């Protein structure tokens, strides 16, 4: 095999690996979107809250906490890695109670992190 | 913080854990402190105290057969179990058990929607199905039925019904236990029992006639500890074509008496959904003269000040489900009835909207008049919007209501009884040295269970008591409230494990014969007392000495 061919093959393999990784990330983010909408969005989405309130309760709480220094809408956050999300989900914080593994598995939290990583780039 | 179930050796506990793991898989048997954090009550009044109601382990079965295996192992090692469904019964203990060291049976993974029938109007679900889950399924499939959701909507249909929760549409559907259509239960022996027509093999009407034949024990499972419900059916309201609301206000305080009588007539005829009572006089809650009149229940002074402020004393919002024509006829008839009973009542047309309402219409809170109605729940739309009530506020952005607790007393469904309850509750809080900042005279009845009023007496009393000492003080006060409520004939309908013995003590007729009856049944059906000992004050023989143990 000539060096150029080797280089081309290596590049192709890397490209394919990258494509596979991207496809995996994409599938994870897709699953994460569904789980986010089910388990997180009822409190943390953008959009109005109930009974004329301007925000949903999670978004309202984070608006009061951060006062605009970082986004209150989780899908806009760039700092929510899987370990960070896990820490909040498993321990709870303020009025947000903790969530059990029967409600959200560790793998599902990874998917949610992948989804938020994707949406935060779209800001 | 590892704890053992009471009276169980470490060796036996370890053996039981191995059996649980063999039955349901190691992944779903949780024993580490980290995994057990979410099984503690996030709003506990005894958090981090030596008597905090923490489990020793949690198990997450996926099938009824796995629940049976867990119950059999628990009997073998005499380990108390505590079943939860979605674990969201916050204000009433959340997922925490009655007995410290119980093994929590977490039914969340049993989340199958087994049937939704939009011709015969019922659904059959497993315990892990939330209101949000069922709502989404109905929407996805375009089915023409509504759910009746409590707020918030992350709770389980079965769990909510089991603790006698309610919703906000039409009377019949709002009593969630009352609207059940039959259930499947794993008994303390590990056997599976079905109630109603479910007891007849091959019946095609299980979820249409819940009584079957002979005594129906299904009531024992509501706020009970006689079995673990693994399937349950619920009646669903057919999706109406139209919704309409209207506002009734009456000028004088005493006008509440004919108003309640009239609204009872309207709702009990099935003409209207949940009526939402309120008091326009809350606008005077900062008026010193009014506050003085309210504190002494000076009715004529309150009426005079209301008239001077051009305010009416009471309001009720009515809502109607049906077609455009029928809802109009229902509202017109309601107006006629109110005008007959209270000639100077003010009657204001609300909105008249085809169903389903658009998201914008659901968010609408102004309309022809300002409304107190939480419109999403009147439309059977579940959400978590109401959770703002326990979170940060603009006034207190760095704290939250970590002592969220629910205590509501049953009050007779008359205007006289409501006004008497206002006085009684004011006296009780005075007696305890914790007068409310909000005048009791402005307290309104909640008609959330169709055939009874419930009024808050104790709910929110502990706001701001976030220190361990403060929580202890608040708990003592709440116990006094419960005792004093009972002395005056008011019983509470629900409570967290911390206060369940105190609530149960209210129901003392004939030397507590009801409790003695329930405990006799408990001992016969659950001889080892393994299922949720102490729930709702029902203690099996093996644990009976623990009654009142949290009062220490």
Interface residues (C-beta under 8 A of the other chain):
Chain A: X38 X42 X43 X48 X49 X50 X51 X52 X53 X56 X57 X58 X60 X61 X64 X65 X90 X91 X92 X94 X95 X97 X98 X99 X100 X101 X102 X103
Chain B: X28 X30 X34 X35 X37 X38 X39 X42 X43 X58 X60 X86 X87 X88 X90 X94 X95 X106 X108 X109 X128 X132 X136 X151 X152 X153 X154 X363 X364 X365 X366 X374 X375 X376 X383 X384 X385 X386 X387 X388 X390 X391 X392 X393 X394 X397 X400 X401 X402
